[in-house]
Amino acid sequence: MEESLPAFAEKPTTLLSKLGPGLITGAADDDPSGIATYSQAGAQFGFGLLWTVIFTYPLMVGIQIVSARIGVVTGHGLATNIRRHYSKTLLYAIVMLLLLANIINIAADIAAMGDALRLVMGGPAHVYAIGFGALSAVLQVMIPYTRYVRILKWMTLALLAYVVTVFVVRVPWATVAVGLITFPHLPWKAAYVTTIVAVFGTTISPYLFFWQSSQEVENLRAIPEARARKYAPADAKASLDRIKVDTYIGMGFSNAVAFAIMLTFAVTLHLHGITDISSSAQAAEALRPIAGKFAFILFSLGIIGTGLLAIPVLAGSAAYAMAGTFEWKNSLQDKPAVAPRFYAIIVLATLLGVALIYAPIDPIKALYWSAVINGVVSVPIMAVMLLMAARHDVMGALTISRRLKVLGWLCTSVMALAVACMFALA
């Protein structure tokens, strides 16, 4: 933001008004691809991986708060900050890998949404998938940010379908409690370690960093009087307090849903000997004869709702990254004529995702390589974020606290270990 702008004190008055980028980011983390991962974890290992959801929660909170702080303090997204302070070669590598991973994810999510609607209504899944892709692109291009972000906020309610599903099936809560406090014994089998890596890669993804940081910038731009907080430190406390509340609740919501999905499949499919789930749509179909039609419909509609929430985040984060890299105008508040290249990336990423559905590519292998790319690229991004957030020339007087540094570097170390395990087991 320009230094000449007057200061603005951000004072949300209700809990709902404090929720925005963090809530949407957390909800988008539970996309149809993530649902497939959590379903597989529950079906294959029962209660044995529920601990991963609790373990990753503080790590997610820490690294997402860092990304959000960078956006609100500097007034610029991650790509712009990396371009300004680090090597362009590093930036180009990160952004190209992010774009590739996001397009693969979009393809998987759109295909899952098409399959889910086919399961509920019948008809051609591919036609539904094209419709979902087109709808998502049109909504992002045609609706201004201030209205669109409200739509996304309310769409997070779609995730409640998975919480409700837990109460539809019969859960032995005493056994669950024992499973949570009994850490699995070493040595772990290769399949178990691989699934842990998949859960970590699904939960902590680069597109979430870019999205939440850029959404904090969008919030500043949506208010004419607002300034980047490094130029208005007196107003920073309200912003940073809101980010904490937003992120704690958003990531908590995300992990609660992941826990519910994993638990649902642990007490249904796993206990009935069904341990192999390769997609969210297959998970929904497998749930029907065991948990009943109501649970099946809830789960299927949840896939569609979460997909409609996740695709804009995937396409939007790719567009923010590209625009920040090449210094294009980039705001969902702008009309397409004002930021044509930014909107072109949103549309192109979505359309390439739709096209990839028709390519002769195994969707499960595509998702695997998407997870590999996300895992690999997340480590340097998190390291750069933490280094930037500790620099006074970037953050002014609002550098991150020691507690955030510890959480952030712990998260980076865990992901680095996960990537090392992924390659060791490949």
ChimeraX attribute file (.defattr): number of C-alpha atoms within 10 A of each C-alpha:
attribute: neighborCount
match mode: 1-to-1
recipient: residues
	/A:1	18
	/A:2	10
	/A:3	11
	/A:4	8
	/A:5	14
	/A:6	12
	/A:7	17
	/A:8	18
	/A:9	17
	/A:10	17
	/A:11	14
	/A:12	13
	/A:13	8
	/A:14	8
	/A:15	10
	/A:16	10
	/A:17	11
	/A:18	21
	/A:19	21
	/A:20	22
	/A:21	26
	/A:22	32
	/A:23	24
	/A:24	30
	/A:25	29
	/A:26	29
	/A:27	27
	/A:28	28
	/A:29	27
	/A:30	28
	/A:31	30
	/A:32	32
	/A:33	30
	/A:34	24
	/A:35	28
	/A:36	24
	/A:37	29
	/A:38	33
	/A:39	32
	/A:40	28
	/A:41	29
	/A:42	29
	/A:43	28
	/A:44	25
	/A:45	19
	/A:46	24
	/A:47	24
	/A:48	20
	/A:49	25
	/A:50	22
	/A:51	16
	/A:52	18
	/A:53	22
	/A:54	16
	/A:55	12
	/A:56	18
	/A:57	19
	/A:58	18
	/A:59	22
	/A:60	27
	/A:61	25
	/A:62	23
	/A:63	26
	/A:64	30
	/A:65	25
	/A:66	28
	/A:67	25
	/A:68	27
	/A:69	27
	/A:70	32
	/A:71	29
	/A:72	29
	/A:73	29
	/A:74	24
	/A:75	27
	/A:76	21
	/A:77	30
	/A:78	29
	/A:79	24
	/A:80	22
	/A:81	21
	/A:82	19
	/A:83	18
	/A:84	13
	/A:85	12
	/A:86	12
	/A:87	10
	/A:88	13
	/A:89	9
	/A:90	14
	/A:91	21
	/A:92	17
	/A:93	11
	/A:94	21
	/A:95	23
	/A:96	15
	/A:97	16
	/A:98	25
	/A:99	21
	/A:100	17
	/A:101	25
	/A:102	28
	/A:103	25
	/A:104	25
	/A:105	27
	/A:106	30
	/A:107	28
	/A:108	26
	/A:109	33
	/A:110	33
	/A:111	31
	/A:112	28
	/A:113	30
	/A:114	25
	/A:115	28
	/A:116	30
	/A:117	21
	/A:118	19
	/A:119	20
	/A:120	15
	/A:121	10
	/A:122	10
	/A:123	13
	/A:124	13
	/A:125	20
	/A:126	19
	/A:127	12
	/A:128	19
	/A:129	25
	/A:130	20
	/A:131	14
	/A:132	23
	/A:133	29
	/A:134	15
	/A:135	12
	/A:136	22
	/A:137	22
	/A:138	13
	/A:139	13
	/A:140	21
	/A:141	21
	/A:142	12
	/A:143	16
	/A:144	16
	/A:145	20
	/A:146	13
	/A:147	10
	/A:148	16
	/A:149	19
	/A:150	12
	/A:151	14
	/A:152	22
	/A:153	19
	/A:154	11
	/A:155	17
	/A:156	25
	/A:157	13
	/A:158	21
	/A:159	26
	/A:160	16
	/A:161	21
	/A:162	26
	/A:163	20
	/A:164	15
	/A:165	21
	/A:166	20
	/A:167	12
	/A:168	15
	/A:169	17
	/A:170	12
	/A:171	15
	/A:172	9
	/A:173	9
	/A:174	8
	/A:175	10
	/A:176	18
	/A:177	11
	/A:178	11
	/A:179	17
	/A:180	16
	/A:181	9
	/A:182	11
	/A:183	11
	/A:184	12
	/A:185	6
	/A:186	6
	/A:187	7
	/A:188	10
	/A:189	8
	/A:190	14
	/A:191	12
	/A:192	15
	/A:193	16
	/A:194	19
	/A:195	19
	/A:196	20
	/A:197	24
	/A:198	22
	/A:199	23
	/A:200	23
	/A:201	24
	/A:202	23
	/A:203	26
	/A:204	24
	/A:205	24
	/A:206	28
	/A:207	26
	/A:208	25
	/A:209	24
	/A:210	28
	/A:211	31
	/A:212	32
	/A:213	30
	/A:214	31
	/A:215	28
	/A:216	27
	/A:217	25
	/A:218	23
	/A:219	19
	/A:220	22
	/A:221	17
	/A:222	15
	/A:223	11
	/A:224	10
	/A:225	12
	/A:226	21
	/A:227	28
	/A:228	27
	/A:229	29
	/A:230	24
	/A:231	22
	/A:232	17
	/A:233	17
	/A:234	12
	/A:235	19
	/A:236	22
	/A:237	15
	/A:238	13
	/A:239	20
	/A:240	19
	/A:241	14
	/A:242	21
	/A:243	24
	/A:244	20
	/A:245	16
	/A:246	26
	/A:247	29
	/A:248	23
	/A:249	18
	/A:250	27
	/A:251	27
	/A:252	21
	/A:253	22
	/A:254	25
	/A:255	24
	/A:256	19
	/A:257	25
	/A:258	28
	/A:259	24
	/A:260	23
	/A:261	28
	/A:262	30
	/A:263	28
	/A:264	30
	/A:265	32
	/A:266	28
	/A:267	22
	/A:268	22
	/A:269	25
	/A:270	22
	/A:271	15
	/A:272	12
	/A:273	10
	/A:274	15
	/A:275	19
	/A:276	16
	/A:277	22
	/A:278	15
	/A:279	25
	/A:280	29
	/A:281	26
	/A:282	18
	/A:283	25
	/A:284	29
	/A:285	20
	/A:286	17
	/A:287	22
	/A:288	15
	/A:289	13
	/A:290	15
	/A:291	20
	/A:292	12
	/A:293	14
	/A:294	13
	/A:295	23
	/A:296	23
	/A:297	21
	/A:298	21
	/A:299	30
	/A:300	29
	/A:301	21
	/A:302	25
	/A:303	33
	/A:304	23
	/A:305	20
	/A:306	26
	/A:307	29
	/A:308	25
	/A:309	27
	/A:310	29
	/A:311	29
	/A:312	24
	/A:313	26
	/A:314	29
	/A:315	29
	/A:316	30
	/A:317	28
	/A:318	27
	/A:319	28
	/A:320	30
	/A:321	29
	/A:322	24
	/A:323	22
	/A:324	25
	/A:325	21
	/A:326	12
	/A:327	12
	/A:328	15
	/A:329	15
	/A:330	24
	/A:331	24
	/A:332	23
	/A:333	19
	/A:334	17
	/A:335	15
	/A:336	18
	/A:337	8
	/A:338	13
	/A:339	17
	/A:340	15
	/A:341	17
	/A:342	25
	/A:343	27
	/A:344	15
	/A:345	21
	/A:346	25
	/A:347	23
	/A:348	15
	/A:349	28
	/A:350	29
	/A:351	19
	/A:352	15
	/A:353	27
	/A:354	26
	/A:355	14
	/A:356	20
	/A:357	21
	/A:358	11
	/A:359	9
	/A:360	7
	/A:361	10
	/A:362	10
	/A:363	19
	/A:364	13
	/A:365	10
	/A:366	17
	/A:367	20
	/A:368	14
	/A:369	16
	/A:370	23
	/A:371	25
	/A:372	19
	/A:373	21
	/A:374	24
	/A:375	26
	/A:376	22
	/A:377	22
	/A:378	24
	/A:379	22
	/A:380	16
	/A:381	22
	/A:382	23
	/A:383	16
	/A:384	17
	/A:385	20
	/A:386	23
	/A:387	15
	/A:388	23
	/A:389	25
	/A:390	19
	/A:391	14
	/A:392	13
	/A:393	12
	/A:394	19
	/A:395	22
	/A:396	16
	/A:397	15
	/A:398	21
	/A:399	23
	/A:400	20
	/A:401	11
	/A:402	10
	/A:403	9
	/A:404	19
	/A:405	19
	/A:406	14
	/A:407	18
	/A:408	25
	/A:409	19
	/A:410	16
	/A:411	24
	/A:412	22
	/A:413	15
	/A:414	17
	/A:415	22
	/A:416	18
	/A:417	14
	/A:418	22
	/A:419	25
	/A:420	15
	/A:421	16
	/A:422	21
	/A:423	10
	/A:424	10
	/A:425	11
	/A:426	8
